[in-house]
């Protein structure tokens, strides 16, 4: 199969934060998908009638490896279950990772999981973090076209570097033209994609998180 015809193998990584998995947004019916539960994520999946393909964890959030290919971790370790799940997905050749069930609980874990988006990018894969109210992507310098499908009410750009340079936003309620944005500023949150428009984001230098929030049913 040629490079353009390759199937992007997708991994769904599910953490232990219950009530934050938008199944209708993810869709778990693709036969090439690999579903990995990070410890207690197994309980979340089983409650939904879903059997994961892999278990990764130390059983400190109630998950169990019974009957699954597993990576068993000690409770005292240097990485989280979710980070090890990311490493397993990448080792399996997955090029598209969706992280879910990993926000809304402990803040340190939630922030660390957002940081995993950059790590995944650095290893040549794409990533999307999803919960019931948000989707988050990691952006590097470049040009991006963002369709508002599925619909979210808000879109926000969060600088990760001290300075995000030459930022332009088009097709949104509050456009920018070659602006500099600074880490810690709230200038670029709570924007909206205009009806029947595709948002265009241009970043000259710096890394950022792109957050779309509050879907139609939220």
Buried (B, 14 or more C-beta within 10 A) or exposed (E): EEEEEEEEBBBBBBBBBBEBBBEEBBEBEEEEBBBBBBBBBBBBBBEEEBEBBBBBBBBEBEBBBEEBEBBEBEEEEEEBBBBBBBBBBBEEEBBBBBBBBBBBBEEEBBEBBBEBBBBBBEEEBBBBBBBBBBBBBBBEBEEEEBEBEEEBBBBBBBBBEEEBBBBBBBBBEEBBEEBBBEBEEEBBBEBBBBEEBEBBBBBBEBBBBBBBBEBEEE
